Amino acid sequence: MAAAVKIEDLHKSFKVGFIPKTKKILRGISMTIEEGEIFGYLGPNGAGKTTTLKCILGLIFPEKGNIEIFGYPYLSLRAKERVGYLPENPYFYDYLTASEFLHFYSQLSLIKKKEKEEKIHRFLRLVGLEESVNLQLRKFSRGMLQRIGLAQALIHDPSLVFLDEPLGSLDPLGRKEIRDIIVRLKEEGKTVFLCSHILQDIEMICDRVAIIVNGEIINQGQLQDLISEKIHFTEIILSGVESKELEGVGESVSALGGKILLKVIEEEKIETVLRIVQSRNGRIHSLIPRTETLEDLFVGMVKQG
C-alpha cells in the first residue's frame, strides 16, 4: 500500500529584498505520511510549513526533490482528485449563502448533479451548519467560516485533506468543534495533514508529528516516542499547612485561595510533604506528576535550532 504522501529531499528558495537575494526556505525536507493518520506539522513562523504545503499541492514548484501522493506524481490528475485543501487565510465570496457557496465548489469539483444535493447536505451536517444553509457568509462568525471552509475542502470526498492553521483565531469551543471534525475524518478512513502552532491541539489528536525549524525537519515520529515519560516534577495542591513549614521541600510555593501550590522536584521529598500534611491534619487536594509535553519538546528544539 502506497503512502498517502511521500516527500524526498525537497528544496525551495525565494528571491527577497529590493536588490533580490536568494533566501533558502526548505533545506532538504523528507517525510512520509501514512494512510489513515492525522499528521501534525509544527514549526515557528517562517520555518517553512506553508511553503512545504504549497509545494505538495503544486501551487509553487520546488527546485529539487520528489513528491508523491498515493504513489502518483503530485502534479498528476490522479493525485489531485484525491486531495482537499483549506488554506490558512481563505477568501470566500461572502455574499453567497452556505448552500450557494458549496454549490459553486461542487461545480468546480465536477460532482455529478444527482449527487450534489446529497453531498452538500452531508457536509453541512458534518461541520454543524445545517441550520445556516441559507445564511450569507458575511454573517458567519470566524468559527463558522472555518467550518464552511472545511466543508468546501471535503465536498468532493477526498482521501487526503490538507489543513493550514484551521484552529487559529478560534475560541476554545470553536477549536473543540474543529478537532472533533478532524477526528471524525480519521474515523472515516481519511488522512489529515495538519499544520498548526497550537501545540495542545496537536498533542490531543495527532498520531505522528514532524517539527520543522529553519527549513529543516529536526525531529519526527509518534508522539509517545518523541516525548519522554520521565517525571520532571510533581505538582501538589494542599491546605491546612503554613507555607513556612514547606520551605526547603519544594519550590514555587504560593497561596491559592487558602490552598498552597507546591512544585516538588525531588521525588523522595513527596513523602516528606505527605507527613507534614498528615501531622497537621491538613488535606491533599491533588498530586500530579508532570512529564514532558509536546510544548516542552517543541520549545527545546526551536531553541537548539
C-alpha positions as CSV (number, residue, x, y, z in Angstrom):
1,M,0.0,0.0,0.0
2,A,1.4,3.4,-1.1
3,A,1.9,6.1,1.5
4,A,-0.6,9.0,1.4
5,V,2.3,11.5,0.9
6,K,6.0,10.8,0.3
7,I,8.5,13.7,0.2
8,E,12.1,13.2,-0.6
9,D,14.9,15.9,-0.4
10,L,12.6,18.9,-1.0
11,H,14.4,22.3,-1.6
12,K,12.8,25.7,-2.2
13,S,14.2,29.2,-2.3
14,F,12.7,32.7,-3.0
15,K,14.1,36.0,-4.2
16,V,13.7,38.6,-1.5
17,G,14.5,42.3,-1.0
18,F,14.7,45.4,-3.2
19,I,18.0,44.1,-4.5
20,P,16.9,40.4,-4.8
21,K,18.8,37.9,-2.8
22,T,18.1,34.2,-2.7
23,K,16.7,33.0,0.6
24,K,16.6,29.3,1.2
25,I,13.3,28.3,2.7
26,L,13.3,24.5,2.5
27,R,16.6,22.6,3.0
28,G,16.1,19.0,2.1
29,I,12.7,18.1,3.6
30,S,11.9,14.4,3.7
31,M,8.9,12.7,5.3
32,T,6.2,10.2,4.8
33,I,2.5,10.4,5.8
34,E,0.7,7.1,6.1
35,E,-2.8,6.5,5.0
36,G,-5.5,7.0,7.7
37,E,-3.4,9.0,10.2
38,I,-3.6,12.6,11.4
39,F,-0.1,14.0,10.8
40,G,0.9,17.2,12.6
41,Y,3.4,19.6,11.0
42,L,4.9,22.0,13.5
43,G,7.2,24.9,13.4
44,P,7.7,28.6,14.4
45,N,6.6,31.3,12.0
46,G,8.8,31.4,8.9
47,A,10.0,27.9,9.4
48,G,8.7,26.7,6.1
49,K,5.3,24.9,7.0
50,T,3.2,26.7,4.4
51,T,5.9,26.6,1.8
52,T,6.0,22.8,2.2
53,L,2.3,22.6,1.9
54,K,2.2,24.7,-1.3
55,C,4.9,22.6,-2.9
56,I,2.9,19.4,-2.2
57,L,-0.2,21.0,-3.7
58,G,1.6,22.2,-6.8
59,L,0.8,25.9,-6.0
60,I,4.6,26.6,-6.1
61,F,7.4,24.5,-7.5
62,P,10.5,23.2,-5.7
63,E,13.9,23.5,-7.3
64,K,14.7,19.9,-6.2
65,G,13.0,16.9,-4.7
66,N,10.3,14.3,-5.3
67,I,6.7,14.3,-4.1
68,E,4.2,11.5,-4.5
69,I,0.6,11.4,-3.4
70,F,-0.8,7.9,-3.1
71,G,2.0,6.7,-5.3
72,Y,1.2,9.1,-8.1
73,P,3.3,12.2,-9.2
74,Y,2.0,15.1,-7.2
75,L,1.0,17.2,-10.2
76,S,-1.0,14.4,-11.9
77,L,-4.8,14.5,-12.0
78,R,-4.9,11.1,-10.3
79,A,-3.2,12.7,-7.3
80,K,-5.1,16.0,-7.3
81,E,-8.6,14.4,-7.4
82,R,-7.9,12.8,-4.1
83,V,-6.9,16.0,-2.3
84,G,-8.8,18.6,-0.3
85,Y,-7.3,21.8,1.0
86,L,-8.2,24.6,3.5
87,P,-5.7,27.4,3.4
88,E,-4.8,29.5,6.4
89,N,-6.5,32.6,5.1
90,P,-9.1,31.5,2.6
91,Y,-11.1,34.1,0.6
92,F,-14.8,33.4,0.4
93,Y,-17.5,35.2,-1.7
94,D,-19.3,36.5,1.3
95,Y,-22.5,37.5,-0.5
96,L,-23.2,33.8,-1.2
97,T,-25.2,31.6,1.2
98,A,-23.7,28.5,2.7
99,S,-25.7,26.4,0.1
100,E,-24.7,28.6,-2.8
101,F,-21.1,28.5,-1.8
102,L,-20.9,24.7,-1.7
103,H,-22.9,24.5,-5.0
104,F,-20.2,26.6,-6.6
105,Y,-17.4,24.4,-5.3
106,S,-19.2,21.2,-6.2
107,Q,-19.4,22.5,-9.8
108,L,-15.6,23.2,-9.7
109,S,-15.1,19.7,-8.5
110,L,-17.3,18.2,-11.3
111,I,-19.6,16.5,-8.9
112,K,-22.5,14.8,-10.7
113,K,-25.8,16.7,-10.5
114,K,-27.7,13.8,-8.9
115,E,-25.0,13.6,-6.1
116,K,-24.7,17.3,-5.5
117,E,-27.6,18.0,-3.1
118,E,-26.8,14.9,-1.0
119,K,-23.1,15.8,-0.6
120,I,-23.9,19.5,0.3
121,H,-26.4,18.3,2.9
122,R,-24.0,15.7,4.2
123,F,-21.0,18.0,4.7
124,L,-23.1,20.9,6.1
125,R,-24.3,18.4,8.7
126,L,-20.8,17.1,9.3
127,V,-19.5,20.6,10.1
128,G,-22.6,21.6,12.1
129,L,-24.0,24.2,9.7
130,E,-27.2,22.6,8.5
131,E,-29.2,25.3,10.3
132,S,-27.3,28.0,8.5
133,V,-27.8,26.7,4.9
134,N,-29.5,29.9,3.7
135,L,-27.4,32.4,5.7
136,Q,-24.9,34.6,3.8
137,L,-21.3,34.0,4.6
138,R,-20.8,37.7,5.6
139,K,-23.0,37.0,8.6
140,F,-20.9,34.0,9.7
141,S,-18.6,34.1,12.8
142,R,-14.9,33.2,12.4
143,G,-15.6,29.7,13.7
144,M,-18.5,29.2,11.2
145,L,-16.3,30.4,8.3
146,Q,-13.6,27.8,9.3
147,R,-16.3,25.1,9.3
148,I,-17.7,26.1,5.9
149,G,-14.2,26.3,4.6
150,L,-13.7,22.7,5.8
151,A,-16.9,21.7,4.1
152,Q,-15.6,23.0,0.8
153,A,-12.3,21.1,1.3
154,L,-14.4,17.9,1.7
155,I,-17.2,18.4,-0.8
156,H,-15.6,16.1,-3.4
157,D,-14.9,13.5,-0.7
158,P,-11.1,13.5,-0.9
159,S,-8.9,10.8,0.7
160,L,-6.3,13.3,1.9
161,V,-7.1,16.6,3.5
162,F,-4.5,19.4,4.0
163,L,-5.5,21.9,6.7
164,D,-3.3,25.0,7.2
165,E,-3.8,26.5,10.7
166,P,-7.5,25.5,10.9
167,L,-7.6,26.2,14.6
168,G,-6.1,29.7,14.6
169,S,-8.2,32.6,15.9
170,L,-10.9,30.3,17.3
171,D,-12.2,30.4,20.8
172,P,-11.9,27.1,22.9
173,L,-15.3,25.9,21.8
174,G,-14.6,26.5,18.1
175,R,-11.3,24.7,18.5
176,K,-13.0,21.7,20.0
177,E,-15.6,21.6,17.2
178,I,-12.9,21.6,14.6
179,R,-10.9,19.0,16.5
180,D,-13.9,16.7,16.7
181,I,-14.5,17.0,12.9
182,I,-10.8,16.2,12.2
183,V,-11.0,13.1,14.4
184,R,-14.3,12.1,12.6
185,L,-12.5,12.3,9.3
186,K,-9.8,9.9,10.5
187,E,-12.6,7.5,11.7
188,E,-14.0,7.6,8.1
189,G,-10.6,6.5,6.8
190,K,-9.3,9.8,5.6
191,T,-5.7,11.1,6.0
192,V,-5.3,14.6,7.5
193,F,-2.2,16.7,7.2
194,L,-2.5,19.4,9.8
195,C,-0.3,22.5,10.0
196,S,-0.7,24.2,13.4
197,H,1.1,26.2,16.0
198,I,-1.5,25.3,18.7
199,L,0.5,22.5,20.4
200,Q,-2.1,21.4,22.8
201,D,-4.5,20.6,20.0
202,I,-1.8,18.8,18.0
203,E,-0.9,16.7,21.1
204,M,-4.6,15.8,21.6
205,I,-5.4,14.5,18.1
206,C,-2.3,13.7,16.0
207,D,-0.8,10.2,15.6
208,R,2.6,11.5,14.4
209,V,4.3,14.8,14.1
210,A,7.2,16.4,12.3
211,I,9.0,19.6,13.6
212,I,10.5,22.0,11.1
213,V,12.9,24.7,12.1
214,N,14.8,27.0,9.6
215,G,13.6,24.8,6.7
216,E,14.8,21.5,8.1
217,I,12.9,18.8,9.9
218,I,14.7,18.3,13.2
219,N,12.5,15.5,14.6
220,Q,9.5,13.4,13.5
221,G,7.7,10.3,14.7
222,Q,4.9,9.1,17.0
223,L,4.3,11.4,20.0
224,Q,4.9,8.7,22.6
225,D,8.3,8.0,21.0
226,L,9.3,11.7,20.9
227,I,8.1,12.8,24.4
228,S,9.9,11.5,27.4
229,E,7.8,9.9,30.2
230,K,10.3,10.9,32.8
231,I,8.7,12.8,35.6
232,H,10.1,16.3,35.7
233,F,8.4,17.4,38.9
234,T,5.3,16.7,41.0
235,E,2.6,19.4,41.5
236,I,0.8,19.2,44.8
237,I,-2.2,21.4,45.9
238,L,-2.8,21.2,49.7
239,S,-4.3,23.1,52.6
240,G,-4.2,23.2,56.3
241,V,-0.4,23.8,56.5
242,E,1.6,27.0,56.8
243,S,3.8,27.9,53.8
244,K,6.8,28.3,56.1
245,E,6.6,24.6,57.1
246,L,7.2,23.6,53.5
247,E,10.3,25.6,53.0
248,G,13.1,23.5,51.5
249,V,10.7,20.8,50.5
250,G,9.6,22.2,47.2
251,E,9.8,25.3,45.1
252,S,7.3,27.8,43.8
253,V,5.2,27.8,47.0
254,S,2.2,30.1,46.5
255,A,-1.2,30.7,48.1
256,L,-4.2,30.0,46.0
257,G,-7.4,31.0,47.8
258,G,-6.5,29.3,51.1
259,K,-4.7,26.5,49.3
260,I,-1.0,26.1,48.6
261,L,0.5,25.1,45.2
262,L,3.8,23.2,45.7
263,K,6.2,22.2,43.0
264,V,8.4,19.3,44.2
265,I,11.4,18.4,42.1
266,E,12.9,15.6,44.1
267,E,10.7,12.5,44.3
268,E,11.8,11.4,47.8
269,K,10.5,14.8,49.2
270,I,6.9,13.9,48.3
271,E,6.8,11.6,51.3
272,T,8.0,14.5,53.5
273,V,5.2,16.7,52.2
274,L,2.6,13.9,53.0
275,R,4.0,13.5,56.5
276,I,3.8,17.2,57.2
277,V,0.2,17.5,55.9
278,Q,-0.8,14.4,57.9
279,S,0.8,15.7,61.1
280,R,-1.2,19.0,60.8
281,N,-4.4,17.2,59.9
282,G,-4.2,19.1,56.5
283,R,-5.6,18.0,53.2
284,I,-4.1,17.0,49.8
285,H,-6.4,18.2,47.1
286,S,-4.3,16.9,44.1
287,L,-1.0,15.3,43.4
288,I,0.0,15.3,39.8
289,P,3.3,14.1,38.3
290,R,4.3,16.3,35.4
291,T,6.1,14.6,32.4
292,E,7.4,16.3,29.3
293,T,4.8,17.8,27.0
294,L,4.9,18.5,23.2
295,E,5.4,22.1,24.1
296,D,8.5,21.3,26.1
297,L,9.9,19.3,23.2
298,F,9.0,21.9,20.7
299,V,10.4,24.9,22.6
300,G,13.6,23.0,23.3
301,M,14.2,22.0,19.7
302,V,13.4,25.5,18.4
303,K,16.0,27.0,20.8
304,Q,18.6,24.4,19.7
305,G,17.8,25.1,16.1
